[in-house]
Amino acid sequence: MIWSTIAAVDHANRSGNYSVLRDLSASGFQINNNPAQLAQVFAGIRGLNVDLGNALLVPPTYTAAPQLVREDVFRVQGVFQMRPISIGFDLYYQWEQGRWKLFGVDLQPLEMAAQPG
């Protein structure tokens, strides 16, 4: 699910079309986000030209145990350790129509800390 979400955001950032990301998401996400709003949400990462596709090559590091926050909502938090910019994620998925669908997304660029020399 995580990689699928990252890939969908990456495709939306590259194409400028956030309709597919929205359409694949839970109905609550669709109600609260139109494509123009999603373009604004991801403007920071898009502006940094972060290649989110690279996140598909590395396993995520979880910063908190995945958890059910409601009977039908699952939350997963972590980081994709990439260079020079890592991506922190906080994702919510809702059980809808027999599968987990994106319900909330927060992706943040994180600068790699300099290694003490």
LUMKE-416224 format. One record per atom (N, C-alpha, C): residue number from 1; residue in three letters; atom name; y, z, x. Coordinates in nm, 2 decimals. Layout:
BEGIN
PT  num  residu  atome       y       z       x
PT  NUM     ALA     CA       Y       Z       X
...
This chain:
BEGIN
PT  num  residu  atome       y       z       x
PT    1     MET      N   -0.12    0.00    0.08
PT    1     MET     CA    0.00    0.00    0.00
PT    1     MET      C    0.13    0.00    0.09
PT    2     ILE      N    0.12    0.08    0.19
PT    2     ILE     CA    0.24    0.09    0.28
PT    2     ILE      C    0.27   -0.04    0.34
PT    3     TRP      N    0.17   -0.10    0.40
PT    3     TRP     CA    0.20   -0.23    0.47
PT    3     TRP      C    0.24   -0.34    0.37
PT    4     SER      N    0.18   -0.34    0.25
PT    4     SER     CA    0.22   -0.43    0.15
PT    4     SER      C    0.37   -0.42    0.11
PT    5     THR      N    0.41   -0.29    0.10
PT    5     THR     CA    0.55   -0.27    0.07
PT    5     THR      C    0.64   -0.32    0.18
PT    6     ILE      N    0.60   -0.29    0.31
PT    6     ILE     CA    0.68   -0.33    0.42
PT    6     ILE      C    0.69   -0.48    0.43
PT    7     ALA      N    0.58   -0.55    0.40
PT    7     ALA     CA    0.57   -0.69    0.40
PT    7     ALA      C    0.66   -0.75    0.29
PT    8     ALA      N    0.66   -0.69    0.18
PT    8     ALA     CA    0.74   -0.74    0.07
PT    8     ALA      C    0.89   -0.72    0.10
PT    9     VAL      N    0.93   -0.61    0.16
PT    9     VAL     CA    1.07   -0.59    0.19
PT    9     VAL      C    1.11   -0.69    0.30
PT   10     ASP      N    1.02   -0.71    0.40
PT   10     ASP     CA    1.05   -0.81    0.51
PT   10     ASP      C    1.07   -0.95    0.45
PT   11     HIS      N    0.98   -0.99    0.36
PT   11     HIS     CA    1.00   -1.12    0.30
PT   11     HIS      C    1.13   -1.13    0.22
PT   12     ALA      N    1.16   -1.02    0.15
PT   12     ALA     CA    1.29   -1.02    0.07
PT   12     ALA      C    1.41   -1.03    0.17
PT   13     ASN      N    1.40   -0.95    0.28
PT   13     ASN     CA    1.51   -0.96    0.37
PT   13     ASN      C    1.53   -1.10    0.44
PT   14     ARG      N    1.42   -1.16    0.47
PT   14     ARG     CA    1.42   -1.29    0.53
PT   14     ARG      C    1.47   -1.40    0.44
PT   15     SER      N    1.43   -1.39    0.31
PT   15     SER     CA    1.46   -1.49    0.22
PT   15     SER      C    1.59   -1.47    0.14
PT   16     GLY      N    1.63   -1.34    0.14
PT   16     GLY     CA    1.75   -1.30    0.06
PT   16     GLY      C    1.72   -1.29   -0.09
PT   17     ASN      N    1.59   -1.30   -0.12
PT   17     ASN     CA    1.54   -1.30   -0.26
PT   17     ASN      C    1.46   -1.17   -0.29
PT   18     TYR      N    1.52   -1.08   -0.36
PT   18     TYR     CA    1.46   -0.95   -0.39
PT   18     TYR      C    1.39   -0.94   -0.52
PT   19     SER      N    1.38   -1.06   -0.59
PT   19     SER     CA    1.32   -1.06   -0.72
PT   19     SER      C    1.17   -1.03   -0.72
PT   20     VAL      N    1.10   -1.08   -0.62
PT   20     VAL     CA    0.96   -1.06   -0.61
PT   20     VAL      C    0.93   -0.91   -0.58
PT   21     LEU      N    1.00   -0.86   -0.49
PT   21     LEU     CA    0.98   -0.71   -0.46
PT   21     LEU      C    1.00   -0.63   -0.59
PT   22     ARG      N    1.10   -0.66   -0.66
PT   22     ARG     CA    1.13   -0.59   -0.79
PT   22     ARG      C    1.02   -0.62   -0.89
PT   23     ASP      N    0.98   -0.74   -0.90
PT   23     ASP     CA    0.88   -0.78   -1.00
PT   23     ASP      C    0.74   -0.72   -0.97
PT   24     LEU      N    0.71   -0.69   -0.85
PT   24     LEU     CA    0.58   -0.63   -0.81
PT   24     LEU      C    0.58   -0.48   -0.83
PT   25     SER      N    0.70   -0.42   -0.86
PT   25     SER     CA    0.71   -0.28   -0.86
PT   25     SER      C    0.69   -0.22   -1.00
PT   26     ALA      N    0.68   -0.09   -1.01
PT   26     ALA     CA    0.66   -0.02   -1.14
PT   26     ALA      C    0.78   -0.05   -1.23
PT   27     SER      N    0.76   -0.03   -1.36
PT   27     SER     CA    0.86   -0.07   -1.46
PT   27     SER      C    0.99    0.02   -1.44
PT   28     GLY      N    0.97    0.15   -1.40
PT   28     GLY     CA    1.08    0.24   -1.38
PT   28     GLY      C    1.17    0.19   -1.26
PT   29     PHE      N    1.11    0.13   -1.16
PT   29     PHE     CA    1.18    0.08   -1.05
PT   29     PHE      C    1.26   -0.05   -1.09
PT   30     GLN      N    1.19   -0.13   -1.17
PT   30     GLN     CA    1.26   -0.25   -1.22
PT   30     GLN      C    1.38   -0.22   -1.31
PT   31     ILE      N    1.37   -0.12   -1.39
PT   31     ILE     CA    1.48   -0.08   -1.48
PT   31     ILE      C    1.60   -0.03   -1.40
PT   32     ASN      N    1.57    0.04   -1.29
PT   32     ASN     CA    1.68    0.10   -1.21
PT   32     ASN      C    1.73    0.01   -1.10
PT   33     ASN      N    1.67   -0.10   -1.07
PT   33     ASN     CA    1.71   -0.18   -0.96
PT   33     ASN      C    1.71   -0.33   -1.00
PT   34     ASN      N    1.82   -0.39   -0.99
PT   34     ASN     CA    1.82   -0.54   -1.00
PT   34     ASN      C    1.82   -0.60   -0.86
PT   35     PRO      N    1.79   -0.73   -0.85
PT   35     PRO     CA    1.79   -0.79   -0.71
PT   35     PRO      C    1.91   -0.77   -0.63
PT   36     ALA      N    2.03   -0.78   -0.69
PT   36     ALA     CA    2.16   -0.76   -0.62
PT   36     ALA      C    2.17   -0.62   -0.56
PT   37     GLN      N    2.12   -0.52   -0.64
PT   37     GLN     CA    2.12   -0.38   -0.59
PT   37     GLN      C    2.03   -0.36   -0.47
PT   38     LEU      N    1.91   -0.42   -0.48
PT   38     LEU     CA    1.81   -0.41   -0.37
PT   38     LEU      C    1.87   -0.48   -0.25
PT   39     ALA      N    1.94   -0.59   -0.26
PT   39     ALA     CA    2.00   -0.65   -0.15
PT   39     ALA      C    2.10   -0.56   -0.08
PT   40     GLN      N    2.17   -0.48   -0.16
PT   40     GLN     CA    2.26   -0.38   -0.10
PT   40     GLN      C    2.19   -0.26   -0.03
PT   41     VAL      N    2.08   -0.22   -0.10
PT   41     VAL     CA    2.00   -0.11   -0.04
PT   41     VAL      C    1.95   -0.15    0.10
PT   42     PHE      N    1.90   -0.27    0.11
PT   42     PHE     CA    1.84   -0.31    0.24
PT   42     PHE      C    1.94   -0.38    0.33
PT   43     ALA      N    2.07   -0.38    0.30
PT   43     ALA     CA    2.16   -0.45    0.39
PT   43     ALA      C    2.17   -0.39    0.53
PT   44     GLY      N    2.15   -0.26    0.55
PT   44     GLY     CA    2.16   -0.20    0.68
PT   44     GLY      C    2.05   -0.25    0.77
PT   45     ILE      N    1.92   -0.25    0.72
PT   45     ILE     CA    1.81   -0.30    0.80
PT   45     ILE      C    1.82   -0.45    0.82
PT   46     ARG      N    1.86   -0.52    0.72
PT   46     ARG     CA    1.88   -0.67    0.73
PT   46     ARG      C    1.99   -0.70    0.83
PT   47     GLY      N    2.10   -0.62    0.83
PT   47     GLY     CA    2.21   -0.64    0.92
PT   47     GLY      C    2.17   -0.62    1.07
PT   48     LEU      N    2.07   -0.53    1.09
PT   48     LEU     CA    2.02   -0.50    1.23
PT   48     LEU      C    1.92   -0.60    1.27
PT   49     ASN      N    1.89   -0.69    1.19
PT   49     ASN     CA    1.78   -0.79    1.22
PT   49     ASN      C    1.65   -0.73    1.26
PT   50     VAL      N    1.62   -0.62    1.20
PT   50     VAL     CA    1.49   -0.55    1.23
PT   50     VAL      C    1.38   -0.64    1.17
PT   51     ASP      N    1.28   -0.67    1.26
PT   51     ASP     CA    1.16   -0.75    1.21
PT   51     ASP      C    1.06   -0.65    1.16
PT   52     LEU      N    1.06   -0.63    1.03
PT   52     LEU     CA    0.97   -0.54    0.97
PT   52     LEU      C    0.83   -0.59    0.98
PT   53     GLY      N    0.81   -0.72    1.00
PT   53     GLY     CA    0.67   -0.77    1.02
PT   53     GLY      C    0.60   -0.70    1.14
PT   54     ASN      N    0.68   -0.65    1.23
PT   54     ASN     CA    0.61   -0.58    1.35
PT   54     ASN      C    0.55   -0.45    1.30
PT   55     ALA      N    0.59   -0.40    1.19
PT   55     ALA     CA    0.53   -0.27    1.14
PT   55     ALA      C    0.39   -0.30    1.10
PT   56     LEU      N    0.35   -0.42    1.07
PT   56     LEU     CA    0.22   -0.45    1.03
PT   56     LEU      C    0.12   -0.45    1.14
PT   57     LEU      N    0.17   -0.44    1.26
PT   57     LEU     CA    0.09   -0.44    1.38
PT   57     LEU      C    0.06   -0.30    1.44
PT   58     VAL      N    0.12   -0.20    1.38
PT   58     VAL     CA    0.11   -0.06    1.43
PT   58     VAL      C    0.07    0.03    1.31
PT   59     PRO      N   -0.01    0.13    1.34
PT   59     PRO     CA   -0.04    0.23    1.23
PT   59     PRO      C    0.08    0.32    1.21
PT   60     PRO      N    0.10    0.37    1.09
PT   60     PRO     CA    0.21    0.46    1.06
PT   60     PRO      C    0.18    0.60    1.12
PT   61     THR      N    0.28    0.67    1.15
PT   61     THR     CA    0.27    0.81    1.19
PT   61     THR      C    0.32    0.89    1.07
PT   62     TYR      N    0.24    0.97    1.01
PT   62     TYR     CA    0.28    1.04    0.89
PT   62     TYR      C    0.36    1.17    0.93
PT   63     THR      N    0.47    1.19    0.87
PT   63     THR     CA    0.56    1.31    0.90
PT   63     THR      C    0.53    1.42    0.80
PT   64     ALA      N    0.46    1.39    0.69
PT   64     ALA     CA    0.42    1.49    0.59
PT   64     ALA      C    0.29    1.44    0.53
PT   65     ALA      N    0.21    1.53    0.49
PT   65     ALA     CA    0.08    1.49    0.42
PT   65     ALA      C    0.12    1.41    0.29
PT   66     PRO      N    0.05    1.30    0.27
PT   66     PRO     CA    0.07    1.23    0.14
PT   66     PRO      C    0.04    1.32    0.03
PT   67     GLN      N    0.12    1.31   -0.08
PT   67     GLN     CA    0.10    1.41   -0.19
PT   67     GLN      C    0.13    1.35   -0.33
PT   68     LEU      N    0.06    1.40   -0.43
PT   68     LEU     CA    0.10    1.37   -0.56
PT   68     LEU      C    0.21    1.46   -0.60
PT   69     VAL      N    0.32    1.39   -0.64
PT   69     VAL     CA    0.44    1.47   -0.69
PT   69     VAL      C    0.44    1.49   -0.84
PT   70     ARG      N    0.37    1.40   -0.91
PT   70     ARG     CA    0.34    1.41   -1.05
PT   70     ARG      C    0.20    1.35   -1.06
PT   71     GLU      N    0.14    1.37   -1.18
PT   71     GLU     CA    0.01    1.32   -1.20
PT   71     GLU      C    0.00    1.17   -1.18
PT   72     ASP      N    0.11    1.10   -1.20
PT   72     ASP     CA    0.11    0.95   -1.18
PT   72     ASP      C    0.20    0.90   -1.07
PT   73     VAL      N    0.25    0.99   -0.99
PT   73     VAL     CA    0.34    0.95   -0.88
PT   73     VAL      C    0.29    1.01   -0.75
PT   74     PHE      N    0.27    0.92   -0.65
PT   74     PHE     CA    0.23    0.95   -0.52
PT   74     PHE      C    0.34    0.93   -0.41
PT   75     ARG      N    0.35    1.02   -0.32
PT   75     ARG     CA    0.46    1.01   -0.22
PT   75     ARG      C    0.40    1.00   -0.08
PT   76     VAL      N    0.45    0.92    0.01
PT   76     VAL     CA    0.40    0.91    0.15
PT   76     VAL      C    0.52    0.89    0.24
PT   77     GLN      N    0.53    0.97    0.34
PT   77     GLN     CA    0.64    0.97    0.44
PT   77     GLN      C    0.59    0.95    0.58
PT   78     GLY      N    0.67    0.88    0.66
PT   78     GLY     CA    0.63    0.86    0.80
PT   78     GLY      C    0.72    0.77    0.87
PT   79     VAL      N    0.67    0.72    0.99
PT   79     VAL     CA    0.74    0.64    1.08
PT   79     VAL      C    0.65    0.53    1.13
PT   80     PHE      N    0.70    0.41    1.15
PT   80     PHE     CA    0.64    0.31    1.22
PT   80     PHE      C    0.71    0.31    1.36
PT   81     GLN      N    0.64    0.35    1.46
PT   81     GLN     CA    0.69    0.36    1.60
PT   81     GLN      C    0.70    0.22    1.66
PT   82     MET      N    0.81    0.16    1.66
PT   82     MET     CA    0.84    0.03    1.71
PT   82     MET      C    0.95    0.04    1.81
PT   83     ARG      N    0.96   -0.06    1.89
PT   83     ARG     CA    1.07   -0.07    1.99
PT   83     ARG      C    1.16   -0.19    1.97
PT   84     PRO      N    1.29   -0.18    1.98
PT   84     PRO     CA    1.36   -0.06    2.02
PT   84     PRO      C    1.40    0.03    1.90
PT   85     ILE      N    1.37   -0.02    1.78
PT   85     ILE     CA    1.41    0.05    1.66
PT   85     ILE      C    1.28    0.08    1.58
PT   86     SER      N    1.26    0.21    1.55
PT   86     SER     CA    1.15    0.25    1.47
PT   86     SER      C    1.19    0.25    1.32
PT   87     ILE      N    1.10    0.25    1.23
PT   87     ILE     CA    1.13    0.25    1.09
PT   87     ILE      C    1.07    0.37    1.02
PT   88     GLY      N    1.16    0.46    0.97
PT   88     GLY     CA    1.12    0.57    0.89
PT   88     GLY      C    1.10    0.53    0.75
PT   89     PHE      N    1.00    0.58    0.68
PT   89     PHE     CA    0.98    0.54    0.54
PT   89     PHE      C    0.95    0.67    0.46
PT   90     ASP      N    1.00    0.66    0.34
PT   90     ASP     CA    0.97    0.76    0.23
PT   90     ASP      C    0.94    0.67    0.11
PT   91     LEU      N    0.82    0.66    0.07
PT   91     LEU     CA    0.78    0.57   -0.04
PT   91     LEU      C    0.71    0.65   -0.15
PT   92     TYR      N    0.74    0.61   -0.27
PT   92     TYR     CA    0.68    0.66   -0.39
PT   92     TYR      C    0.61    0.55   -0.46
PT   93     TYR      N    0.49    0.58   -0.51
PT   93     TYR     CA    0.41    0.48   -0.59
PT   93     TYR      C    0.37    0.54   -0.72
PT   94     GLN      N    0.38    0.46   -0.83
PT   94     GLN     CA    0.34    0.51   -0.96
PT   94     GLN      C    0.22    0.44   -1.01
PT   95     TRP      N    0.13    0.51   -1.07
PT   95     TRP     CA    0.01    0.45   -1.13
PT   95     TRP      C    0.05    0.39   -1.26
PT   96     GLU      N    0.03    0.26   -1.26
PT   96     GLU     CA    0.07    0.18   -1.38
PT   96     GLU      C   -0.02    0.06   -1.39
PT   97     GLN      N   -0.06    0.03   -1.51
PT   97     GLN     CA   -0.15   -0.09   -1.54
PT   97     GLN      C   -0.27   -0.09   -1.44
PT   98     GLY      N   -0.33    0.03   -1.41
PT   98     GLY     CA   -0.45    0.03   -1.34
PT   98     GLY      C   -0.44    0.02   -1.19
PT   99     ARG      N   -0.31    0.04   -1.13
PT   99     ARG     CA   -0.29    0.03   -0.99
PT   99     ARG      C   -0.17    0.10   -0.95
PT  100     TRP      N   -0.16    0.13   -0.82
PT  100     TRP     CA   -0.04    0.20   -0.77
PT  100     TRP      C    0.07    0.09   -0.74
PT  101     LYS      N    0.19    0.11   -0.80
PT  101     LYS     CA    0.30    0.02   -0.78
PT  101     LYS      C    0.42    0.09   -0.72
PT  102     LEU      N    0.50    0.02   -0.65
PT  102     LEU     CA    0.62    0.08   -0.59
PT  102     LEU      C    0.71    0.14   -0.69
PT  103     PHE      N    0.75    0.27   -0.67
PT  103     PHE     CA    0.83    0.34   -0.76
PT  103     PHE      C    0.97    0.38   -0.70
PT  104     GLY      N    0.96    0.40   -0.57
PT  104     GLY     CA    1.08    0.44   -0.49
PT  104     GLY      C    1.06    0.41   -0.34
PT  105     VAL      N    1.17    0.36   -0.28
PT  105     VAL     CA    1.16    0.32   -0.14
PT  105     VAL      C    1.28    0.36   -0.06
PT  106     ASP      N    1.26    0.42    0.05
PT  106     ASP     CA    1.37    0.45    0.15
PT  106     ASP      C    1.32    0.41    0.29
PT  107     LEU      N    1.38    0.31    0.35
PT  107     LEU     CA    1.34    0.27    0.48
PT  107     LEU      C    1.47    0.29    0.57
PT  108     GLN      N    1.45    0.36    0.68
PT  108     GLN     CA    1.56    0.39    0.77
PT  108     GLN      C    1.53    0.35    0.91
PT  109     PRO      N    1.62    0.28    0.97
PT  109     PRO     CA    1.61    0.25    1.11
PT  109     PRO      C    1.63    0.37    1.20
PT  110     LEU      N    1.54    0.39    1.29
PT  110     LEU     CA    1.55    0.51    1.38
PT  110     LEU      C    1.55    0.46    1.53
PT  111     GLU      N    1.65    0.50    1.60
PT  111     GLU     CA    1.65    0.46    1.74
PT  111     GLU      C    1.55    0.54    1.82
PT  112     MET      N    1.48    0.48    1.91
PT  112     MET     CA    1.38    0.54    1.99
PT  112     MET      C    1.45    0.64    2.08
PT  113     ALA      N    1.40    0.77    2.09
PT  113     ALA     CA    1.46    0.87    2.18
PT  113     ALA      C    1.43    0.82    2.32
PT  114     ALA      N    1.53    0.84    2.41
PT  114     ALA     CA    1.51    0.81    2.55
PT  114     ALA      C    1.41    0.91    2.61
PT  115     GLN      N    1.31    0.86    2.69
PT  115     GLN     CA    1.21    0.94    2.75
PT  115     GLN      C    1.28    1.01    2.87
PT  116     PRO      N    1.26    1.14    2.89
PT  116     PRO     CA    1.31    1.21    3.00
PT  116     PRO      C    1.25    1.15    3.13
PT  117     GLY      N    1.34    1.13    3.23
PT  117     GLY     CA    1.29    1.06    3.35
PT  117     GLY      C    1.29    1.15    3.46
